[in-house]
């Protein structure tokens, strides 16, 4: 399978484009048995293992990811998803028996997992392997054909994805598209049976608008301003270590990273010092020289972050600069930055998802203050709390609305294939991972098979059974 580069200004290319999708559509109409799906997943697994060193190298070139971090956050999760799906697919594909009420006496009910058809997957640049292949695994397991559009920013990883998929999967099963937002926009003009998008809220709106023209179902995995709460009942050192790791992982370019921190006032000084010390332990006094600290993906994104830091440091609502380091446009380096700010929605760091190694801290006295402030923003993709107090945990779970989260940790929820992963409200719709991926990429088709004739349902409706008419009999059966 060759790379597909779509130039929408040429009719010839449009024709080629239509032919590629038509090839997928013709194959999508053919039921794919269990062994065929398993063979595709196993082939993908073998090819990933073959190219493991090249994958880690590509992720380093794109985002300066240390090989261990890249393996942990990208390859390991893909391997885990593959193993889960290969092991559980026979059970997932099996028709599920459903209960049949007495009103349907003589019938049996089953639920069949039906493939959608041709699925479009649009993946982002921050975890370019993970967020391309985990949904792809779900789509293949569900028996679909796929057009995969990886990000144009993660150039090395996206190019390697083409090579991996060419070698492991048939061209009538998966096609990979490389290109910029214009090509992405052109893709959205085509007709698909499902669109799976991971990225920003603004682009998510565009995807949903395009899908609405054809009434195409969508799964949106977006982001948001994820709050993280540190109460006086937290283990200060452990929570600081885990927050520093979660926030500065991938240079802060993680959609479920803590976006801003609430710290109870009476532990503020001790906690900020612990957070600063753990950041230094992880990356040294000069993180630019550390092999463990990443880089910003592109000059465009660097410029946005640079402007954001400048505005934040000049803002009167910034109370204290805990840690502010160097910025280097040549290497796209942004140092870990921590500051204490006033609880105001107007602060530059509270305008949108930060998506950078910048962590604002907001002091609070009572837990309800965190709820009142965070409720001013759309529902986030993730939320976190660090506390040993059971009442605080209960308050957090019952009152904060979010897509997924942790208690006394952060980020790790995404790596459990037994938990559905997805957003709520502005942070997304739909979910995936493990069993949920299979459900997301299949339609649950309900079927009743009738083995018995029930005469009372037919007109004329004066017939009776055991002296009962149809209405009385139905009420008896449902105990109404």
N, C-alpha and C positions, 0 to 999 in steps of 0.2 A: 504494500500500500504506500503510495507516495504522499508527501505533504500536500495539503490543499491550501492554496492561497487565493482568496476570493477578492477580485477587483470589480466592484459593483458597476463600474462604468462601462464594462465590456460585455456585450450580449453573449459572446462565446463563453466567457467565464460563468455567466449566469446559467447557461445551458449545462456546462460541466458540473456546476454546483447542484443543479436540479437532478442530474443523472446520479451523482453520488448519493444523494438522499433517497432517490428512488430505489437504488440498489439495497439500501438498508431497509426501506419500507417493504420491498418484496420479500426479504428474508424475515422481517418481523411478523409477517402473516403466517409463518410456519411455526407450529408449536415446537419448542426446544425441550427435549426430554432431559431428565436428570443427568444422565451421563454426559451429554453434550455441554451442559452448563458447568458441571464439575471439571470436565476436561479443559474448558476455557480458563477457569479459576486456577487450576493447577499449573497450566501453561504460564499464566501471568506470574504466579509465585516463583516458578523456576527461573523465569527471565529476570525478575527483580533480584533474585539471589545472584544471578550471573553478573548483573550490572551494579551490584551493591557499592563497590568502591567508586565507580563513576557517578552514581547518584549522590554520594556524600561529597564528592568533589564539586559537582554542579551546585549543590546547596551552599557550599562554601563560597563559590564564585558569585552566586546571586545575593546571598545575605550574610556572608562571613560566618556561617554557622559552624561551630566546632563539631567534629565528626560524632562525638558522643551525644551532644544535644540534638544533632540532626537525626541520628539513629533513634533516639528516645522519642522524639516528637513527630517524626515523619515515618521512617521505615518500620519501626517496631509496631506502631499502631496499625499500619497497613498489613503487616504480617499477621497481627492478632485478629484483624477483621477477616482476612483470608481464611485463617484456621477455623474461626468461628463458623463462617459460612460453609466451608467444605464439610465440616463435621455435622452441621445442623440442617443443611439444605434438604436431605431426604425427608426429614420430619416436616420442615416448613412447606415443602411442595405437596405433601399429602393432603388430600381433601379432608376438611374438618367436619365431623358430624355435629349437627346442631339439634337442639330439642325441637320436637314438633308438638304443638298443642292438641288437645282432644278435638278441637274444632276442625283439625285436619286429619282426623282418624284415617288410618290406612295409608298415610304418606310418610316419606322419609325426607329429611332436610340435610343439605350439605353446603359447605362454603368452599369454593374453588379459587385458588390464587391465579388470576388471569394477568398476563403481561399487558402493559400499556401499549407497547408498540415501539415507536422510535422516540427516544428520550434525548433531550439536549441537556448537557451538564456544562455549566460555566463555572470555572474555578478561579480562585484568587491567587495572589503572588506570595502571601505571607507564609503559608505552609503549602507550597505548590505541588508537592508530591502527595501528601496526606489528603488534602482537600480536593484533589483530582481523583485519586484512586479509591478512596473509601466509598464515595457515592457510585463510582463506576462498578465496584464489586457488587454493591446492592442491585444495581441495574442489570448486570449480567445474571446474577442469581435469580432475579425476577423474570428472566427470559426475554429481556428487551434487547433491541439494537440501539447503539449510542453514537451521538455526535458529541465529542469532548472538545471544549474550547478552553485551554489553559490560558493563563495571563501572559500578556506581551511583555510584562516587566521582568518576570523571572525567566529570562531568555535561555539560560543554560539548562535549567531543569525542564522547561517546556520542550526544548529541542530533543532532550534525552527521552522525554515521555513519548514523543513520536517514534523514536527508534525502538523503545521497549514494546510499545503497542503493535508496531509493524511486525515485530518478531514473534509476539506471543498470541495475538488475536487476529482472526480472519477479517479481511477488509469488508465483508458483508455483515460483520458483527459490530465493529467499532471503526469510526473515522475520526481523526484528530484534525482540528482546524487551528492553525497558527495565524495570528494577526492582531491588529489593534482594535480600538473601540468601534471603528467604522465597520469592520468585519463582524464584530459582535452584534452591532445594530442590524446588519444585513441578515445575519443568522436568525434574529428574532422576527424577521419578516416571513420566514418559512413556517410551515405548519408542522408542529410536533405534537406528540400525544401526552407529553409531560415535560416541564422545564424545571430543572434543579439548579438554583443559583446560590452561590456563596459570595458575599461581597458587601459593599456599603449599602446603607439605607437608601441613598439617593438613586443609585443604579438599580436597586431592588424595585423601586417604584416604576422605573422605566420598563423593567422586565415584566412586571405585573400588568402594566398598561398594554404592552405588546401582546401578552398572552391573552388578555381579555378580548381582543379582536376575534380570536378563534375559539374562545371559551376553553383555552388550554389550562389544565390544572398546573399549579406551580408549588414548588417547595422553596422557600426563601430562608436562607441561613445568613442573618445579617449581624448586627452588633449593637452597640449602645454604651451608655455610661454606667459601667458596672460598679456598684458601691461595695466597699469592704469595711466592716466594722470591727474595731478593736476595743473591747470593753475592759474595765478594771479587773474583771475576773479571768482575763486571758493570761496564758503563759507568755510573758513579754518577749523573752529571748526566742522561743520557738516560733511565735507568730511573726516576729520581725524577720527571721530567717526565711520562712515560707513565703511571706509577702515580697521580700526582696527577690527571691528566686522567681516567683510567678510574674511579678511586674516587669522585671528586666530580661526575662526569657525572650529570645528573638528580638532583642533591643526594643522591647515594649510593643512589638507589632503582632499582638495576639488578641483576637476578638473577645476572649473570655478573661483577659488580664484584669486585675483590679484597676479601674479607671481613676477612682479617687478614694481616699481613705478617711474614715471617721475614727478619731482616737479620743477616748474619754480624757477629760482635762487633767484629772489627778495623776495620770500616768504619761502625759504627753511628752514631757522632757526625757524621761527614762526610755520611752518607746522610740522616739525619734533618734536618740543616740544609738540604740540597738539596731535600728534600721540602717543607719549610716554605717555602723561598724560591719554589719553583715554584707552590705554592698561592697565595702572595701575588701573584706575577706574573699568574696567571690571573684572580684575583678581587679583588685589592687588599687593603689592610689592613682594610677594612670590607666584606666580601662582601655584606652586606645591601644596600648601595647599588649593587652590581654588577648590570648587566643580564644578565650571563652565568651567574649562580648561581641555581639553582632553589629551589623551596619544597616543603615536605611536603604531601602530598595532602589531609589532613583533620585536624581537631582530635583525633580518636581516635588516629591514627597519631603525631601530634605528642606527645601525652601519653605514649605508650609510649616514645618516644625521649628525652623529657625525663627520665623516671624512670630510664632506662638510663644516661644521662650522669651523673646525680646519684649513682647507685649506683657507677658506675665511678670517678668522681673521689674518692669516699670509701673505696674499697676499698684495703686494705693491699697488695694484689697489683699496684696501679698504681704503677710505679716513678718515672715522670717524665711530666709533662704538657708535650708539645712545642708544641701549639697548641690552645687552647680559647677559643671566642668566645661571642658572645651567643646567647640563645634568645629568640624573640618569639612568644608564642602568638597574638597578634592577626594577624600576617602569616604565621604558620606557618613561621617562619624558624629554621633550625638551622645555626649556623656550622660550617665545616669543623673537625673535631676530630681531633687526632693525639696518641696517648699510647703510652708504652712500658710493657709489662706483663710480669709473670712468666709462664713457660710452665705455666699451671695451667688445667685444664678448668673449675675452679670460679669463675673470674673472671666477673663479670656480662656482659662483652662476648663470652664464649665459650659462653653458654647456648643461643643460637639465632642464626639468620642476622640480622645487624645491620640491613641494609636502611635505611641512614641515612648521612649524611656523617661517620661516625666510623671511624677507622682505628687499630686496636691494632697495635703492633709488638712482636714477640717476638725477642729476641736469640738467636743460636745459634752454636755453634762448628763442628760437623760436620754435613754434609748429612743423614746418617741420623737426626739428632735431629729434623729437620723431618718426616721420614717417620714416626717413632715418635709424635710429638705429633699430627699430622694424622690418623693412623690411628685415633685414639680417637673420631673423629666419623664419621657416615655419609658415604658417597662423595659428593663435591661435584659440582655442575653444571660448574664450571670450575676449572682450576688454571693457575698461571703460574710461570715461572722466568726470571730475568734473569742470564745468564752467557755468557761467551765460551769457556768450557771444554767441550770435546766430551764428556769423561767425565761431567761433571755433567749435561749434557743427556741423555746416555744413561741415567744413573741415574734421572733424573726421568721419562723416558718409560717405562722398564721397571718402575718400582716404584710410582709414584703412579697410583691409579685415579681417573679423573674423566671427565665427559661430553665436554668439549671444552676447548681451551686454547690458549696461545701460548707461544712461546719468544722472549724479548726484546720482548714487547709484551703488551697485555691488551685485552680487549673485541673486537678487530677480527675475530676468527674468526667472529663472528655475521653479519658483513656479506658473507660469501662464499657466493653461492648454489650453488656447486659442492661445498661441504662440508655433509654432514648435520649438523644441530644437534639435540642432545637430551641427556638426562641418563642416569644409571646409578644403580641402587639407589634410595635415598631422594630423589635429585635428579630422578627421572623415569623414564619408559619410552617408547620410540618416538622417532622423530626426524622432522625435516622440513626444508624449504628446497630449492628447485630440484628436481632429479630425485627427491630423497627425499620431497618433498611429494606428488608424483604417486603414488609407490609407497605412501606412508602412507594416502592417501585412495582407494586402489583395492585390490581383492583380485586377486592374481595367479592367474588361473584356468588350470589345466593341462588340455590337451585332446590326446588321441591320436586320429588318424583312421586306421583300418585299411583297407588296400587289398589284403590278401592273406589267404588261408585257411591256417591252420596246424593240420593235423589231429591232431597228437600231443597237443594239450592236452585233447582230449575223451576221456572213457571210452568203451569199456574201454581201460585203459592198457597193453595188451599189444602195441599197434602199434609198429612200428619204422620208422625212416627211415635208409637206407643202413646197415642192420644195427645201428642205435643206438636205445636206448630214450630216453624223454623226459629222464630225469635225466642220463644220460651226455652227451646232446646239449647240455643246458643248461650242464653243467660245462665242456664244450669251448668253448662260446661265450664264457664269462666267464673262461676260462683258469684254472680253479680246480683 
